[in-house]
Amino acid sequence: MSILINTGPGIKRSPNRLLMLLGGRAALDKAVGMFYTSVLKDPALSRFFRGKDVGFISHHFTMVIESCYGEDRTQCASFFDMLGTAHARLVAEMGLGHDEYDRVLSILEAMLDDLELSAELKAEMLDLAEHFRTAVLPPATTPRPA
């Protein structure tokens, strides 16, 4: 029996599924490493990471994924709430917006393709990432272009 969890308005996930399908924590660490390697190669995105500890950011991202898909889901909502604070300066001072977020989603989608995940799990991951857009880019501050 699968237990569903709530990670925000309208978003529900099954615990352990992602970690199991990836092959555990080591495989998740590898996938996150692949993701950030691709992000840092993108000139439009790499500027947001200049002078930042990418190892720390990668570790934090891994914790977010684990908390939303792992056994202990208690922190998923708090990570969601912290995303706005963590990205506020990038939005206000560096122009982080929907175009950059779309680039990140494209990189995530390519990484999920490389991992050969099922279409269903890939859609779940992309749905969660799209849900996180509302935390990273507050709609009142950065309306999505029509």
DSSP file (Angstrom, degrees, kcal/mol; ACC not computed):
  #  RESIDUE AA STRUCTURE BP1 BP2  ACC     N-H-->O    O-->H-N    N-H-->O    O-->H-N    TCO  KAPPA ALPHA  PHI   PSI    X-CA   Y-CA   Z-CA
    1    1 A M              0   0    0      0, 0.0     2,-0.4     0, 0.0     0, 0.0   0.000 360.0 360.0 360.0 133.5    0.0    0.0    0.0
    2    2 A S        -     0   0    0     12,-0.0     2,-0.5     0, 0.0    12,-0.0  -0.784 360.0-146.7 -95.5 132.4    1.3    3.4   -0.9
    3    3 A I        -     0   0    0     -2,-0.4     2,-0.3    12,-0.1    10,-0.0  -0.859  14.9-144.7 -97.5 128.2    1.0    6.3    1.5
    4    4 A L        -     0   0    0     -2,-0.5     2,-0.3    10,-0.2    10,-0.2  -0.691  12.3-159.8 -93.6 146.2    0.5    9.6   -0.1
    5    5 A I  E     -A   13   0A   0      8,-2.1     8,-1.6    -2,-0.3     2,-0.6  -0.890  16.5-125.4-122.4 154.8    2.0   12.8    1.4
    6    6 A N  E     +A   12   0A   0     -2,-0.3     6,-0.2     6,-0.2    71,-0.2  -0.886  27.2 171.0-101.2 123.1    1.0   16.4    0.9
    7    7 A T  E     -     0   0A   0      4,-2.0     5,-0.1    -2,-0.6    -1,-0.1   0.165  68.2 -39.9-114.3  15.7    3.9   18.7   -0.2
    8    8 A G  E >  S-A   11   0A   0      3,-0.5     3,-2.0    72,-0.0    -1,-0.4  -0.824  99.2 -23.7 146.7 176.5    1.8   21.7   -0.9
    9    9 A P  T 3  S-     0   0    0      0, 0.0     3,-0.1     0, 0.0    -3,-0.0  -0.318 129.5  -9.5 -57.2 117.3   -1.5   22.7   -2.4
   10   10 A G  T 3  S+     0   0    0     -2,-0.2     2,-0.5     1,-0.2    -4,-0.0   0.480 106.1 116.4  78.5   2.3   -2.6   20.0   -4.8
   11   11 A I  E <   +A    8   0A   0     -3,-2.0    -4,-2.0   120,-0.0    -3,-0.5  -0.916  34.8 172.2-111.6 125.0    0.7   18.1   -4.8
   12   12 A K  E     -A    6   0A   0     -2,-0.5     2,-0.3    -6,-0.2    -6,-0.2  -0.989   6.0-175.1-130.6 141.8    0.9   14.5   -3.4
   13   13 A R  E     -A    5   0A   0     -8,-1.6    -8,-2.1    -2,-0.4    56,-0.0  -0.930  25.4-120.6-134.4 155.3    3.8   12.1   -3.5
   14   14 A S    >   -     0   0    0     -2,-0.3     3,-0.7   -10,-0.2     4,-0.5  -0.839  36.7-117.9 -95.6 130.9    4.6    8.5   -2.6
   15   15 A P  T 3  S+     0   0    0      0, 0.0    55,-0.3     0, 0.0    56,-0.1  -0.337  87.6   4.6 -68.6 149.4    7.4    8.0    0.0
   16   16 A N  T 3> S+     0   0    0     53,-4.0     4,-2.8    50,-0.2     5,-0.2   0.204  95.8 110.4  70.0 -15.0   10.5    6.1   -0.9
   17   17 A R  H <> S+     0   0    0     -3,-0.7     4,-2.7    52,-0.2     5,-0.2   0.933  79.4  41.4 -59.7 -50.8    9.5    5.7   -4.6
   18   18 A L  H  > S+     0   0    0     -4,-0.5     4,-2.6    51,-0.2     5,-0.3   0.946 116.7  48.2 -63.6 -48.6   12.1    8.0   -6.1
   19   19 A L  H  >>S+     0   0    0     50,-0.3     5,-3.3     1,-0.2     4,-1.6   0.907 113.8  47.9 -60.1 -41.0   14.9    6.8   -3.8
   20   20 A M  H  <5S+     0   0    0     -4,-2.8    -1,-0.2     3,-0.2    -2,-0.2   0.934 113.4  46.6 -64.2 -46.6   14.1    3.2   -4.6
   21   21 A L  H  <5S+     0   0    0     -4,-2.7    -2,-0.2    -5,-0.2    -1,-0.2   0.829 114.0  48.1 -68.6 -31.6   13.9    3.7   -8.3
   22   22 A L  H  <5S-     0   0    0     -4,-2.6    -1,-0.2    -5,-0.2    -2,-0.2   0.775 120.8-106.5 -76.8 -26.3   17.1    5.7   -8.4
   23   23 A G  T  <5 -     0   0    0     -4,-1.6     4,-0.2    -5,-0.3     3,-0.2   0.636  64.3 -65.7 107.5  19.5   18.9    3.1   -6.3
   24   24 A G  S  ><S-     0   0    0     -5,-3.3     4,-1.9    -6,-0.2     3,-0.1  -0.434  80.0 -39.5 102.0-173.6   19.2    4.8   -3.0
   25   25 A R  H  > S+     0   0    0      1,-0.2     4,-2.7     2,-0.2     5,-0.2   0.862 130.1  54.7 -62.4 -40.4   21.0    7.9   -1.5
   26   26 A A  H  > S+     0   0    0     -3,-0.2     4,-2.0     1,-0.2    -1,-0.2   0.906 109.9  47.6 -62.6 -40.3   24.2    7.4   -3.4
   27   27 A A  H  > S+     0   0    0     -4,-0.2     4,-2.4     2,-0.2    -1,-0.2   0.874 110.7  51.8 -68.2 -36.3   22.4    7.3   -6.7
   28   28 A L  H  X S+     0   0    0     -4,-1.9     4,-2.7     2,-0.2     5,-0.2   0.925 108.4  51.3 -64.3 -44.0   20.4   10.4   -5.7
   29   29 A D  H  X S+     0   0    0     -4,-2.7     4,-2.2     1,-0.2    -2,-0.2   0.907 110.9  48.9 -57.5 -42.1   23.7   12.2   -4.9
   30   30 A K  H  X S+     0   0    0     -4,-2.0     4,-2.4     2,-0.2    -2,-0.2   0.916 110.7  49.7 -64.4 -43.8   25.0   11.3   -8.3
   31   31 A A  H  X S+     0   0    0     -4,-2.4     4,-2.3     2,-0.2    -2,-0.2   0.910 111.1  48.7 -62.9 -42.8   21.8   12.5  -10.0
   32   32 A V  H  X S+     0   0    0     -4,-2.7     4,-2.6     2,-0.2     5,-0.2   0.891 110.2  52.7 -64.6 -38.4   22.0   15.8   -8.2
   33   33 A G  H  X S+     0   0    0     -4,-2.2     4,-2.2    -5,-0.2    -2,-0.2   0.914 109.1  49.1 -61.1 -43.0   25.7   16.1   -9.1
   34   34 A M  H  X S+     0   0    0     -4,-2.4     4,-2.0     2,-0.2    -2,-0.2   0.912 110.7  51.8 -60.8 -42.9   24.7   15.5  -12.8
   35   35 A F  H  X S+     0   0    0     -4,-2.3     4,-2.4     1,-0.2    -2,-0.2   0.947 112.2  43.4 -60.2 -51.8   22.0   18.2  -12.5
   36   36 A Y  H  X S+     0   0    0     -4,-2.6     4,-2.6     1,-0.2    -1,-0.2   0.829 108.8  58.1 -69.5 -30.8   24.3   20.9  -11.1
   37   37 A T  H  X S+     0   0    0     -4,-2.2     4,-1.0    -5,-0.2    -1,-0.2   0.931 111.1  43.5 -60.0 -43.8   27.1   20.1  -13.5
   38   38 A S  H  X S+     0   0    0     -4,-2.0     4,-0.7     2,-0.2     3,-0.3   0.902 112.7  51.6 -68.0 -41.9   24.7   20.8  -16.3
   39   39 A V  H >< S+     0   0    0     -4,-2.4     3,-1.1     1,-0.2     6,-0.3   0.921 109.1  50.8 -61.0 -43.8   23.3   23.9  -14.6
   40   40 A L  H 3< S+     0   0    0     -4,-2.6    -1,-0.2     1,-0.3    -2,-0.2   0.728 104.9  57.4 -69.8 -21.1   26.8   25.3  -14.1
   41   41 A K  H 3< S+     0   0    0     -4,-1.0    -1,-0.3    -3,-0.3    -2,-0.2   0.641  87.1  90.3 -80.1 -15.1   27.6   24.7  -17.8
   42   42 A D    XX  -     0   0    0     -3,-1.1     4,-3.1    -4,-0.7     3,-1.4  -0.740  68.6-153.7 -85.8 114.1   24.7   26.9  -18.8
   43   43 A P  H 3> S+     0   0    0      0, 0.0     4,-0.7     0, 0.0    -1,-0.2   0.816  93.8  56.2 -59.1 -31.3   26.0   30.6  -19.2
   44   44 A A  H 34 S+     0   0    0      1,-0.2     4,-0.1     2,-0.1    56,-0.1   0.737 120.1  30.2 -72.4 -21.1   22.5   32.0  -18.4
   45   45 A L  H X4 S+     0   0    0     -3,-1.4     3,-1.7    -6,-0.3     4,-0.3   0.744 103.3  72.1-106.4 -31.7   22.4   30.1  -15.1
   46   46 A S  H >< S+     0   0    0     -4,-3.1     3,-1.8     1,-0.3     4,-0.4   0.791  86.1  69.2 -60.9 -27.8   26.0   29.8  -14.0
   47   47 A R  G >< S+     0   0    0     -4,-0.7     3,-0.7     1,-0.3    -1,-0.3   0.792  91.2  61.1 -61.8 -26.9   26.1   33.5  -13.1
   48   48 A F  G <  S+     0   0    0     -3,-1.7    -1,-0.3     1,-0.2    -2,-0.2   0.637 105.4  48.5 -73.0 -12.8   23.7   32.8  -10.2
   49   49 A F  G X  S+     0   0    0     -3,-1.8     3,-2.3    -4,-0.3    -1,-0.2   0.422  75.8 128.8-108.4  -1.5   26.2   30.5   -8.6
   50   50 A R  T <  S+     0   0    0     -3,-0.7     3,-0.1    -4,-0.4    -3,-0.0  -0.360  85.9   5.4 -59.2 128.2   29.4   32.7   -8.8
   51   51 A G  T 3  S+     0   0    0      1,-0.3    -1,-0.3    -2,-0.1     2,-0.3   0.535 105.8 123.3  76.5   6.7   31.0   32.8   -5.4
   52   52 A K  S <  S-     0   0    0     -3,-2.3     2,-1.3     1,-0.0    -1,-0.3  -0.696  71.9-114.2-100.8 153.2   28.6   30.2   -4.0
   53   53 A D     >  -     0   0    0     -2,-0.3     4,-2.2     1,-0.2     3,-0.3  -0.723  32.0-175.9 -84.0  93.8   29.3   26.9   -2.3
   54   54 A V  H  > S+     0   0    0     -2,-1.3     4,-3.0     1,-0.2     5,-0.2   0.810  80.4  60.3 -66.4 -29.7   27.8   24.6   -4.9
   55   55 A G  H  > S+     0   0    0      2,-0.2     4,-2.2     1,-0.2    -1,-0.2   0.917 107.6  44.9 -61.4 -43.1   28.6   21.6   -2.7
   56   56 A F  H  > S+     0   0    0     -3,-0.3     4,-2.6     2,-0.2    -2,-0.2   0.921 114.0  49.2 -65.2 -44.6   26.4   23.1    0.0
   57   57 A I  H  X S+     0   0    0     -4,-2.2     4,-2.6     2,-0.2    -2,-0.2   0.914 111.7  49.2 -62.0 -43.6   23.6   24.0   -2.5
   58   58 A S  H  X S+     0   0    0     -4,-3.0     4,-2.4     2,-0.2    -1,-0.2   0.911 111.1  49.8 -61.4 -43.4   23.7   20.4   -3.9
   59   59 A H  H  X S+     0   0    0     -4,-2.2     4,-2.1    -5,-0.2    -2,-0.2   0.924 111.5  48.6 -61.7 -44.5   23.5   18.9   -0.5
   60   60 A H  H  X S+     0   0    0     -4,-2.6     4,-2.2     2,-0.2    -2,-0.2   0.909 110.5  50.9 -62.7 -42.6   20.6   21.1    0.4
   61   61 A F  H  X S+     0   0    0     -4,-2.6     4,-2.4     1,-0.2    -1,-0.2   0.899 108.7  52.1 -61.8 -41.0   18.8   20.2   -2.9
   62   62 A T  H  X S+     0   0    0     -4,-2.4     4,-2.8     1,-0.2    -1,-0.2   0.902 108.4  51.2 -60.8 -41.5   19.4   16.5   -2.1
   63   63 A M  H  X S+     0   0    0     -4,-2.1     4,-2.7     2,-0.2    -2,-0.2   0.890 108.2  52.0 -63.7 -39.1   17.8   17.1    1.3
   64   64 A V  H  X S+     0   0    0     -4,-2.2     4,-1.7     2,-0.2    -2,-0.2   0.947 112.2  45.3 -61.7 -48.1   14.8   18.7   -0.3
   65   65 A I  H  X S+     0   0    0     -4,-2.4     4,-1.7     1,-0.2     5,-0.3   0.932 114.2  48.9 -62.0 -45.7   14.3   15.8   -2.7
   66   66 A E  H  X S+     0   0    0     -4,-2.8     4,-3.4     1,-0.2    -1,-0.2   0.899 110.4  51.0 -60.5 -40.5   14.8   13.3    0.1
   67   67 A S  H  < S+     0   0    0     -4,-2.7     9,-0.5     1,-0.2    -1,-0.2   0.808 114.0  43.8 -70.7 -26.9   12.3   15.1    2.4
   68   68 A C  H  < S+     0   0    0     -4,-1.7    -1,-0.2    -3,-0.2    -2,-0.2   0.699 132.0  20.9 -88.4 -19.5    9.7   15.2   -0.3
   69   69 A Y  H  < S+     0   0    0     -4,-1.7   -53,-4.0    -5,-0.2   -50,-0.3   0.508 108.4  83.2-123.5 -10.6   10.2   11.5   -1.5
   70   70 A G  S  < S-     0   0    0     -4,-3.4   -53,-0.1    -5,-0.3     3,-0.1  -0.063  91.5 -89.1 -89.8-169.0   11.9    9.8    1.4
   71   71 A E  S    S+     0   0    0      1,-0.2     2,-1.0   -56,-0.1    -4,-0.1   0.908 114.6  56.8 -68.9 -44.1   10.6    8.2    4.6
   72   72 A D        +     0   0    0      1,-0.1     3,-0.3    -6,-0.1    -2,-0.2  -0.782  59.9 163.6 -95.2 102.0   10.8   11.3    6.8
   73   73 A R    >   +     0   0    0     -2,-1.0     3,-1.2     1,-0.2     4,-0.5   0.274  41.1 106.7-101.1  10.0    8.6   13.9    5.0
   74   74 A T  T 3  S+     0   0    0      1,-0.3     4,-0.3     2,-0.1     3,-0.2   0.781  80.5  46.6 -65.1 -27.1    8.1   16.3    7.9
   75   75 A Q  T 3> S+     0   0    0     -3,-0.3     4,-2.5     1,-0.2    -1,-0.3   0.511  83.3  93.1 -94.5  -3.8   10.5   18.9    6.5
   76   76 A C  H <> S+     0   0    0     -3,-1.2     4,-2.2    -9,-0.5    -1,-0.2   0.923  88.7  46.1 -56.8 -47.9    9.2   19.0    2.9
   77   77 A A  H  > S+     0   0    0     -4,-0.5     4,-2.1    -3,-0.2    -1,-0.2   0.881 112.2  51.1 -64.0 -38.0    6.7   21.9    3.6
   78   78 A S  H  > S+     0   0    0     -4,-0.3     4,-1.8     2,-0.2    -1,-0.2   0.876 108.6  51.3 -69.8 -35.2    9.3   23.9    5.5
   79   79 A F  H  X S+     0   0    0     -4,-2.5     4,-1.2     2,-0.2    -2,-0.2   0.916 108.6  52.4 -63.6 -41.3   11.8   23.5    2.6
   80   80 A F  H >X S+     0   0    0     -4,-2.2     3,-0.6    -5,-0.2     4,-0.6   0.932 109.7  48.7 -57.7 -46.0    9.1   24.7    0.3
   81   81 A D  H 3X S+     0   0    0     -4,-2.1     4,-0.6     1,-0.2     3,-0.4   0.839 109.2  53.2 -64.0 -33.6    8.6   27.8    2.5
   82   82 A M  H 3X S+     0   0    0     -4,-1.8     4,-2.7     1,-0.2    -1,-0.2   0.698  89.2  78.8 -76.4 -19.3   12.4   28.5    2.6
   83   83 A L  H <X S+     0   0    0     -4,-1.2     4,-1.7    -3,-0.6    -1,-0.2   0.892  91.4  51.7 -58.9 -40.7   12.8   28.5   -1.1
   84   84 A G  H  X S+     0   0    0     -4,-0.6     4,-1.0    -3,-0.4    -1,-0.2   0.925 112.5  45.0 -61.2 -45.5   11.4   32.0   -1.5
   85   85 A T  H >< S+     0   0    0     -4,-0.6     3,-0.5     1,-0.2     4,-0.5   0.912 112.2  52.3 -63.8 -43.4   13.8   33.4    1.1
   86   86 A A  H 3< S+     0   0    0     -4,-2.7    -1,-0.2     1,-0.2     4,-0.2   0.799 119.4  34.3 -65.1 -29.3   16.7   31.5   -0.3
   87   87 A H  H 3X S+     0   0    0     -4,-1.7     4,-2.1    -5,-0.2    -1,-0.2   0.445  88.0  99.9-105.7  -1.3   16.1   32.9   -3.8
   88   88 A A  H <X S+     0   0    0     -4,-1.0     4,-2.9    -3,-0.5     5,-0.2   0.884  84.7  47.2 -56.6 -44.8   14.8   36.4   -3.0
   89   89 A R  H  >>S+     0   0    0     -4,-0.5     4,-3.0     1,-0.2     5,-0.9   0.886 110.2  53.3 -65.9 -37.8   18.1   38.2   -3.6
   90   90 A L  H  >5S+     0   0    0     -4,-0.2     6,-2.7     3,-0.2     4,-0.7   0.875 113.8  43.4 -64.6 -36.0   18.5   36.4   -6.9
   91   91 A V  H  X5S+     0   0    0     -4,-2.1     4,-0.7     4,-0.2    -2,-0.2   0.953 122.0  37.3 -70.6 -51.2   15.1   37.5   -8.0
   92   92 A A  H  <5S+     0   0    0     -4,-2.9    -2,-0.2    -5,-0.2    -3,-0.2   0.887 131.5  22.8 -72.3 -41.7   15.4   41.1   -6.8
   93   93 A E  H  <5S+     0   0    0     -4,-3.0    -3,-0.2    -5,-0.2    -1,-0.1   0.731 130.5  34.2-102.6 -25.6   19.1   41.9   -7.6
   94   94 A M  H  <<S-     0   0    0     -5,-0.9    -3,-0.2    -4,-0.7    -2,-0.1   0.438 101.3-114.7-115.7  -0.4   20.1   39.4  -10.3
   95   95 A G     <  +     0   0    0     -4,-0.7    -4,-0.2    -6,-0.2     2,-0.2   0.743  42.7 177.5  77.6  23.3   16.9   39.1  -12.3
   96   96 A L        +     0   0    0     -6,-2.7    -1,-0.2    -9,-0.1     2,-0.2  -0.443  23.3 146.4 -58.7 127.1   16.1   35.5  -11.7
   97   97 A G     >  -     0   0    0     -2,-0.2     4,-2.2    40,-0.0     5,-0.2  -0.717  60.9 -63.2-148.3-163.9   12.8   34.9  -13.5
   98   98 A H  H  > S+     0   0    0      1,-0.2     4,-2.7    -2,-0.2     5,-0.2   0.836 122.4  58.1 -65.8 -35.3   10.7   32.5  -15.4
   99   99 A D  H  > S+     0   0    0      2,-0.2     4,-1.7     1,-0.2    -1,-0.2   0.935 110.6  43.6 -61.0 -44.5   13.1   32.2  -18.4
  100  100 A E  H  > S+     0   0    0      2,-0.2     4,-2.2     1,-0.2    -2,-0.2   0.896 112.8  52.2 -67.3 -39.6   15.8   31.0  -16.1
  101  101 A Y  H  X S+     0   0    0     -4,-2.2     4,-2.4     1,-0.2    -2,-0.2   0.904 107.5  52.4 -63.5 -39.5   13.4   28.7  -14.2
  102  102 A D  H  X S+     0   0    0     -4,-2.7     4,-2.1     2,-0.2    -1,-0.2   0.880 107.5  52.5 -62.1 -37.6   12.3   27.2  -17.5
  103  103 A R  H  X S+     0   0    0     -4,-1.7     4,-2.2     2,-0.2    -2,-0.2   0.913 108.2  50.8 -63.4 -42.1   16.0   26.5  -18.4
  104  104 A V  H  X S+     0   0    0     -4,-2.2     4,-2.7     1,-0.2    -2,-0.2   0.918 109.3  50.7 -61.3 -43.5   16.4   24.7  -15.1
  105  105 A L  H  X S+     0   0    0     -4,-2.4     4,-2.7     1,-0.2    -1,-0.2   0.882 108.5  52.4 -62.8 -37.3   13.3   22.6  -15.8
  106  106 A S  H  X S+     0   0    0     -4,-2.1     4,-2.2     2,-0.2    -1,-0.2   0.903 110.7  47.3 -64.0 -40.9   14.8   21.7  -19.2
  107  107 A I  H  X S+     0   0    0     -4,-2.2     4,-2.4     2,-0.2    -2,-0.2   0.916 112.3  49.9 -66.0 -42.7   18.0   20.6  -17.6
  108  108 A L  H  X S+     0   0    0     -4,-2.7     4,-2.5     1,-0.2    -2,-0.2   0.923 110.3  50.3 -60.6 -44.1   16.1   18.6  -15.0
  109  109 A E  H  X S+     0   0    0     -4,-2.7     4,-2.0     1,-0.2    -2,-0.2   0.911 110.6  49.0 -62.2 -42.4   14.0   17.0  -17.8
  110  110 A A  H  X S+     0   0    0     -4,-2.2     4,-2.4     2,-0.2    -1,-0.2   0.898 111.2  50.4 -63.4 -40.8   17.2   16.0  -19.7
  111  111 A M  H  X S+     0   0    0     -4,-2.4     4,-1.8     2,-0.2    -2,-0.2   0.911 109.3  50.5 -64.5 -41.5   18.8   14.6  -16.6
  112  112 A L  H  <>S+     0   0    0     -4,-2.5     5,-1.6     1,-0.2     4,-0.4   0.870 109.7  51.4 -64.5 -35.7   15.6   12.5  -15.9
  113  113 A D  H ><5S+     0   0    0     -4,-2.0     3,-1.4     1,-0.2    -2,-0.2   0.924 108.0  52.0 -63.5 -44.0   15.8   11.2  -19.5
  114  114 A D  H 3<5S+     0   0    0     -4,-2.4    -2,-0.2     1,-0.3    -1,-0.2   0.840 107.0  53.0 -61.0 -33.5   19.5   10.3  -19.0
  115  115 A L  T 3<5S-     0   0    0     -4,-1.8    -1,-0.3    -5,-0.1    -2,-0.2   0.547 106.5-133.0 -79.3  -6.5   18.5    8.3  -15.8
  116  116 A E  T < 5 +     0   0    0     -3,-1.4    -3,-0.2    -4,-0.4    -2,-0.1   0.880  41.0 171.8  56.0  43.8   15.9    6.5  -17.9
  117  117 A L      < -     0   0    0     -5,-1.6    -1,-0.1     1,-0.1   -95,-0.0  -0.414  41.2 -88.1 -76.0 158.8   13.1    6.9  -15.4
  118  118 A S     >  -     0   0    0      1,-0.1     4,-2.7    -2,-0.1     5,-0.2  -0.254  34.1-115.0 -63.3 156.1    9.6    6.0  -16.2
  119  119 A A  H  > S+     0   0    0      1,-0.2     4,-2.4     2,-0.2     5,-0.2   0.871 117.0  53.7 -60.1 -37.0    7.4    8.6  -17.9
  120  120 A E  H  > S+     0   0    0      2,-0.2     4,-2.1     1,-0.2    -1,-0.2   0.932 111.3  42.7 -64.8 -46.8    5.2    8.6  -14.9
  121  121 A L  H  > S+     0   0    0      2,-0.2     4,-2.5     1,-0.2    -2,-0.2   0.895 113.4  53.0 -68.6 -39.0    8.0    9.3  -12.4
  122  122 A K  H  X S+     0   0    0     -4,-2.7     4,-2.5     1,-0.2     5,-0.2   0.929 109.8  48.5 -59.8 -45.1    9.5   11.8  -14.7
  123  123 A A  H  X S+     0   0    0     -4,-2.4     4,-2.3    -5,-0.2    -1,-0.2   0.889 110.2  52.4 -62.6 -39.2    6.2   13.6  -14.9
  124  124 A E  H  X S+     0   0    0     -4,-2.1     4,-2.3     2,-0.2    -2,-0.2   0.925 110.9  46.7 -61.0 -46.2    5.9   13.5  -11.1
  125  125 A M  H  X S+     0   0    0     -4,-2.5     4,-2.5     1,-0.2    -2,-0.2   0.912 113.7  47.2 -64.3 -43.8    9.3   15.1  -10.7
  126  126 A L  H  X S+     0   0    0     -4,-2.5     4,-2.4     2,-0.2    -1,-0.2   0.862 110.4  53.7 -67.2 -34.9    8.6   17.8  -13.2
  127  127 A D  H  X S+     0   0    0     -4,-2.3     4,-2.3    -5,-0.2    -2,-0.2   0.920 109.9  47.0 -63.9 -44.2    5.3   18.5  -11.6
  128  128 A L  H  X S+     0   0    0     -4,-2.3     4,-2.1     2,-0.2    -2,-0.2   0.920 111.8  50.6 -63.3 -43.6    6.9   18.9   -8.2
  129  129 A A  H  X S+     0   0    0     -4,-2.5     4,-0.7     1,-0.2    -2,-0.2   0.896 110.6  49.5 -61.8 -39.6    9.6   21.2   -9.8
  130  130 A E  H >X S+     0   0    0     -4,-2.4     3,-0.8     1,-0.2     4,-0.5   0.891 108.1  53.9 -66.0 -38.4    6.9   23.3  -11.4
  131  131 A H  H >< S+     0   0    0     -4,-2.3     3,-1.1     1,-0.2     4,-0.4   0.888 102.9  57.4 -61.1 -38.8    5.1   23.5   -8.1
  132  132 A F  H >X S+     0   0    0     -4,-2.1     4,-2.3     1,-0.2     3,-1.1   0.710  87.2  79.2 -66.4 -19.5    8.3   24.8   -6.5
  133  133 A R  H <X S+     0   0    0     -3,-0.8     4,-3.2    -4,-0.7    -1,-0.2   0.889  87.0  58.0 -53.8 -40.2    8.3   27.7   -9.1
  134  134 A T  H << S+     0   0    0     -3,-1.1    -1,-0.3    -4,-0.5    -2,-0.2   0.768 109.9  43.4 -66.1 -24.5    5.6   29.5   -6.9
  135  135 A A  H <4 S+     0   0    0     -3,-1.1    -1,-0.2    -4,-0.4    -2,-0.2   0.875 118.4  42.4 -83.4 -42.0    8.0   29.4   -4.0
  136  136 A V  H  < S+     0   0    0     -4,-2.3    -2,-0.2     1,-0.3    -3,-0.2   0.909 124.8  33.8 -71.5 -43.1   11.1   30.5   -5.9
  137  137 A L  S  < S-     0   0    0     -4,-3.2    -1,-0.3    -5,-0.2   -53,-0.1  -0.840  83.9-143.8-118.4  92.3    9.4   33.1   -8.0
  138  138 A P    >>  -     0   0    0      0, 0.0     4,-2.5     0, 0.0     3,-1.1  -0.346  12.4-136.9 -57.6 125.5    6.6   34.9   -6.1
  139  139 A P  T 34 S+     0   0    0      0, 0.0    -4,-0.0     0, 0.0    -5,-0.0   0.832 101.4  56.0 -55.8 -36.1    3.8   35.6   -8.6
  140  140 A A  T 34 S+     0   0    0      1,-0.2    -3,-0.0     2,-0.1     0, 0.0   0.819 115.1  38.7 -67.1 -29.0    3.2   39.1   -7.3
  141  141 A T  T <4 S+     0   0    0     -3,-1.1    -1,-0.2     1,-0.2    -4,-0.0   0.857 129.9  23.6 -88.7 -39.0    6.9   40.0   -7.8
  142  142 A T  S  < S-     0   0    0     -4,-2.5    -1,-0.2   -45,-0.0    -2,-0.1  -0.693  76.1-160.2-132.8  80.1    7.6   38.3  -11.1
  143  143 A P        -     0   0    0      0, 0.0   -45,-0.2     0, 0.0    -3,-0.1  -0.312  29.6-108.2 -62.3 142.1    4.5   37.6  -13.2
  144  144 A R        -     0   0    0      1,-0.1   -47,-0.0   -47,-0.1    -2,-0.0  -0.520  38.7-109.0 -70.4 131.1    4.8   34.9  -15.8
  145  145 A P              0   0    0      0, 0.0    -1,-0.1     0, 0.0    -3,-0.0  -0.298 360.0 360.0 -60.3 145.3    4.9   36.4  -19.3
  146  146 A A              0   0    0     -3,-0.1    -2,-0.1     0, 0.0     0, 0.0   0.470 360.0 360.0 -74.3 360.0    1.8   35.7  -21.4
